[in-house]
Amino acid sequence: MKVFITGINGFIGSHLLRTILQKTDWQVQGFDLHDNNLAEFKNEHRFSMKTGDIFKEENWLEQAVKENDVVLPLAGIARPAYYITHPLGTFELDFEQNLKIVRHCAKYQKRVIFPSTSEVYGMPTENSRIMVEDESTLTLGPIRKSRWIYSCSKQMMDRVIFAFGQEKGLPFSIFRPFNWVGPGLDTFKDAAEHKARSITQFIYDILYTGRINLVGGGGQKRSFIWVDDGIDGLITIIKNENNKANGEIFNIGNPSNHYSIKELAVMIVDEMKNYSQFAEKANNVNLIEIPAAKYYGKNYEDMQDRLPSVQKMKDLLGWEPKTTLREAIKLTLDWYAAQLKKDL
C-alpha cells in the first residue's frame, strides 16, 4: 500500500509514520512545511518527504494524490490559542486547502481518511453527554466566539466528504481524535507563549513558572488517550479489513480516561514528584484558577465535557484503548526526562 500524508511533521503524523514503518510494509510519502520531527526516518527506504507550502504546491499535491492509494490530509490547525487569534488562517488551512486535497481524491478515486475533531460535537447537553458518531446533534457556540471556526471548518469538511461519497463514490473514512496525549504534542516554545495544550503546558509550567493556570477553574472534563492507542486505532482504519471502515465516521478516544483538567494537573504533579530531576519543582508548584477571558481573550469559549462513545470502533474494527491516563502521563514524563538529560 502507498500512503500519502500531509502534515506529517505534526504530532499525529510523526507518530503514525513511526508505527507504519515499524509494523507494516507500506510505503509513505510525506508533505509538510517543515521536517524537524522526522530526522529519525531520513534513511528509511520506504519513506520519502517533500517540504513545501500547501498553499503553493497545488500541482505537486495533485500528482502525489494520483500516485498513492490512500491519502491522509493531516495538515491543519489544532491549538485553541491559535484559532482564537487567527480564525481566518484556521479556516483557510483546515477547510479550503483540505478541500482541494479531497477534490483530487474524488477525481482519481483515491481513498481519503480525514482527521475530523472531537470539537465538531460542540456543546453537549445533559441529555446528549456521550458523543456518538452517527447520532449526536452538533451544536456550536455564537459567531462572536472565534474558537468555533475550527470546529465549524472541520464539521463542514466532514459533510463535504460524506457528500462526495454519496454523489461521486469517493471512498472515505473519517476519524475524530479525542485529546490524544504523548511526546511531541507541543513544544516548550509553544508552552512559553501559552499556546500549548494542557499536558505539555502543565509540564512546562511546573518546570519553569512554578504555577499552573487552571483556565476557568479547571472543571472542564476531557477523555484523554495515549497516542499509541490512538495510532493503533488509526492503523486499523487504514487497513480497512473486509472494507468495514468504508464510509464510516469513528471516534478515537478513551472514555475510561475521563477526567477534569484540574484532575489532570494534580495527576501530573503527583507523577513528576517521582522523578529526581522534577521532584523539587513539582513539590513547590501552585495551582491558580484564572478566568478564561484573561488567559485566552474575550473570543474564547469552552465546552465543559467531552465523552466519546467508541463502541463503533469496537464493534466494526475490534479496537479498544488500553492505556490509563496515569500510565500515559508516566510514559510522557519518561520521554521528557530523557530529552532533558540530552540537553544537559
VENBELTA-V292277 format. One record per helix or strand. SS is the DSSP state (H for helix, E for strand). FROM is the first residue (numbers start at 0). TO is the last residue. If there is no record, write none. Layout:
# VENBELTA-V292277
SS_FROM_TO / SS_FROM_TO
This chain:
# VENBELTA-V292277
E_1_5 / H_10_22 / E_26_31 / H_38_40 / E_46_50 / H_57_66 / E_69_72 / H_79_84 / H_86_107 / E_110_114 / H_117_120 / E_121_121 / H_125_127 / E_129_130 / E_138_138 / H_147_167 / E_171_176 / E_179_180 / H_187_191 / H_197_207 / E_210_214 / E_220_222 / E_224_225 / H_226_238 / H_240_242 / E_247_251 / H_254_256 / E_257_259 / H_260_271 / H_278_282 / E_285_289 / H_291_295 / E_304_304 / E_306_307 / H_310_316 / H_324_342
